[in-house]
Structures are given as C-alpha cells and as structure tokens.
C-alpha cells in the first residue's frame, strides 16, 4: 500500500467514543437487500443483537446492542478473524502443515494428522480427533478415520 493510501485509509477510520458513527450501508458497499435478509435470519435465530462495524463506523445493527448476553464458543470465531487478517497480509500461510510448523501434541500426532494445514484447523477439518476438555465426545470420529481437510467435526 502506498503511503498516500495508508493516510487515506487512516482518515476513514473512526474510533468510537460514547456513540457509534453510523454510515449508510450502501455507501460502504453493503447490500440493503442482503442486510434485510440477515435481519430476518437473526430474528428467526437465537441471537440477541448483532452489529457490523467497518472502519469504526456502524453499518448495521440488529437487536438491543446494550443488552448483556451470554455467549459461548466465540473464541473460535475471534481466532479465525485474527488469522484472516494475518493471512490477508501474507504473514501466515494457510496452506502450511503442522509438520512444517513442527507442531505436535502431548499425545503425539500421527504422520497423517501432521499433514493438517492451518486452514484445516481453522475450518474444523483437521482430521485430528483427540479427546477434549469439555464433553464433545458424542459423534467424535476415531483417530485416523478421516484425512485432514475431508471431514468437518466441531472440536474443542
């Protein structure tokens, strides 16, 4: 990115204070029809609130964003977002394998499991089926039953 582009991007970012600065969704490239469909989907689900924030500007809001909600398993979503930033910046190669990164586990991974990539892990398709801390054993495939990248399984 050229230095002028960086300055322009910095000018467009807002750090919210007590109030969110709202921009029309269409002005930021968001589809009004798509956001209306999202609102319907959210209303049919178990969500309490949802926001889309772009460069510090509120683009979309649904529900009561001031309401405190109990959330679970947000860790995986946040980690995926953070990895996505580094992947987009070219700092992390999503196709690198655990073997190439020299990553193992307390119960050593098999050679097949070490072929799992960063992307396989982020997509819950690693093929690594070790016991978890929480009770997610129901339906867990046996170790070695699927190669990396071929089978999705929610795994803590």
C-alpha positions as CSV (number, residue, x, y, z in Angstrom):
1,X,0.0,0.0,0.0
2,X,1.4,3.4,-1.0
3,X,1.9,6.0,1.8
4,X,-1.0,8.1,0.4
5,X,-3.3,5.0,0.5
6,X,-2.3,4.5,4.2
7,X,-3.1,8.1,5.0
8,X,-6.5,7.9,3.2
9,X,-7.4,4.6,5.0
10,X,-6.4,6.2,8.3
11,X,-8.6,9.2,7.7
12,X,-11.6,6.9,7.0
13,X,-11.2,5.0,10.3
14,X,-13.1,6.3,13.3
15,X,-12.5,5.3,16.9
16,X,-16.0,5.3,18.5
17,X,-16.5,7.2,21.8
18,X,-19.8,7.1,23.6
19,X,-21.8,6.9,20.3
20,X,-21.3,5.0,17.1
21,X,-20.8,7.0,14.0
22,X,-23.3,5.5,11.5
23,X,-22.9,5.4,7.8
24,X,-25.5,4.3,5.2
25,X,-24.7,0.6,4.4
26,X,-25.0,1.1,0.7
27,X,-22.3,3.8,0.8
28,X,-19.9,1.2,2.2
29,X,-20.7,-1.4,-0.4
30,X,-23.2,-3.4,1.6
31,X,-26.4,-4.7,0.0
32,X,-29.6,-3.4,1.6
33,X,-31.4,-6.5,0.4
34,X,-28.7,-8.7,1.9
35,X,-28.8,-6.9,5.3
36,X,-32.7,-7.1,5.3
37,X,-32.4,-10.9,4.8
38,X,-29.8,-11.0,7.5
39,X,-32.2,-9.2,9.9
40,X,-34.9,-11.8,9.2
41,X,-32.4,-14.6,9.7
42,X,-31.3,-13.1,13.0
43,X,-34.9,-12.7,14.1
44,X,-35.5,-16.4,13.5
45,X,-32.5,-17.5,15.4
46,X,-31.4,-17.2,19.0
47,X,-29.3,-14.1,18.6
48,X,-30.0,-11.1,20.9
49,X,-28.0,-8.5,19.0
50,X,-25.7,-8.1,16.0
51,X,-23.5,-5.3,14.6
52,X,-21.4,-4.7,11.5
53,X,-18.7,-2.2,12.1
54,X,-16.5,-1.1,9.2
55,X,-13.5,1.2,9.8
56,X,-15.1,2.2,13.1
57,X,-18.4,3.2,11.5
58,X,-21.6,1.4,12.4
59,X,-23.0,0.0,9.2
60,X,-25.7,-2.4,10.5
61,X,-27.4,-3.0,13.8
62,X,-30.0,-5.5,14.9
63,X,-31.4,-6.1,18.3
64,X,-30.6,-4.4,21.6
65,X,-26.8,-3.9,21.4
66,X,-26.8,-2.5,25.0
67,X,-28.2,-5.8,26.4
68,X,-25.6,-8.0,28.0
69,X,-25.8,-11.5,26.5
70,X,-24.3,-14.9,27.4
71,X,-22.2,-16.1,24.5
72,X,-20.3,-19.4,24.0
73,X,-17.6,-20.6,21.6
74,X,-16.7,-17.1,20.5
75,X,-13.0,-17.9,20.9
76,X,-13.0,-19.8,17.6
77,X,-14.7,-17.0,15.7
78,X,-12.3,-14.4,17.0
79,X,-9.2,-16.5,16.3
80,X,-10.5,-17.1,12.8
81,X,-10.9,-13.3,12.3
82,X,-7.4,-12.6,13.6
83,X,-5.8,-15.3,11.5
84,X,-7.7,-14.0,8.5
85,X,-6.1,-10.6,9.0
86,X,-2.6,-12.1,9.0
87,X,-3.4,-14.4,6.1
88,X,-4.6,-11.4,4.1
89,X,-1.4,-9.5,4.9
90,X,0.7,-12.5,3.8
91,X,2.1,-13.0,7.3
92,X,0.6,-16.5,7.7
93,X,0.4,-19.1,5.0
94,X,-2.9,-21.0,5.5
95,X,-1.5,-24.0,3.5
96,X,1.4,-24.7,5.8
97,X,1.2,-28.0,7.6
98,X,1.6,-28.8,11.3
99,X,4.7,-30.9,10.3
100,X,6.2,-27.9,8.5
101,X,5.5,-25.8,11.6
102,X,6.9,-28.5,13.9
103,X,3.7,-28.6,15.9
104,X,2.8,-31.7,17.9
105,X,0.6,-32.6,20.9
106,X,1.1,-34.2,24.3
107,X,-0.2,-37.4,22.7
108,X,1.9,-37.3,19.6
109,X,0.2,-36.6,16.3
110,X,0.3,-39.3,13.7
111,X,2.1,-38.5,10.4
112,X,-1.3,-38.3,8.7
113,X,-2.5,-35.8,11.3
114,X,0.6,-33.7,10.9
115,X,-0.4,-33.1,7.3
116,X,-3.3,-30.9,8.5
117,X,-2.9,-27.3,7.4
118,X,-3.6,-24.1,9.3
119,X,-6.7,-23.7,7.1
120,X,-7.8,-27.3,8.0
121,X,-7.6,-26.3,11.7
122,X,-9.5,-23.0,11.2
123,X,-12.2,-24.8,9.3
124,X,-12.6,-27.6,11.9
125,X,-11.5,-30.1,9.2
126,X,-8.1,-31.1,10.6
127,X,-8.7,-34.9,10.9
128,X,-7.3,-34.7,14.5
129,X,-9.7,-36.2,16.9
130,X,-8.1,-36.1,20.3
131,X,-10.2,-36.0,23.5
132,X,-11.3,-32.6,24.6
133,X,-11.6,-30.9,28.0
134,X,-15.4,-30.5,27.6
135,X,-17.9,-33.2,26.7
136,X,-17.9,-33.1,22.9
137,X,-17.2,-36.8,22.6
138,X,-20.6,-37.6,21.1
139,X,-20.1,-38.3,17.5
140,X,-16.3,-37.8,17.6
141,X,-14.7,-39.9,14.9
142,X,-12.0,-42.3,15.9
143,X,-8.4,-41.1,15.3
144,X,-7.3,-41.7,11.8
145,X,-10.8,-42.2,10.4
146,X,-10.6,-39.1,8.1
147,X,-7.7,-37.4,6.4
148,X,-7.1,-33.7,7.0
149,X,-9.4,-31.5,5.0
150,X,-12.0,-34.1,4.3
151,X,-14.5,-34.1,7.2
152,X,-15.9,-31.3,9.4
153,X,-16.3,-32.0,13.2
154,X,-16.9,-29.4,15.9
155,X,-14.0,-29.9,18.2
156,X,-12.8,-28.0,21.3
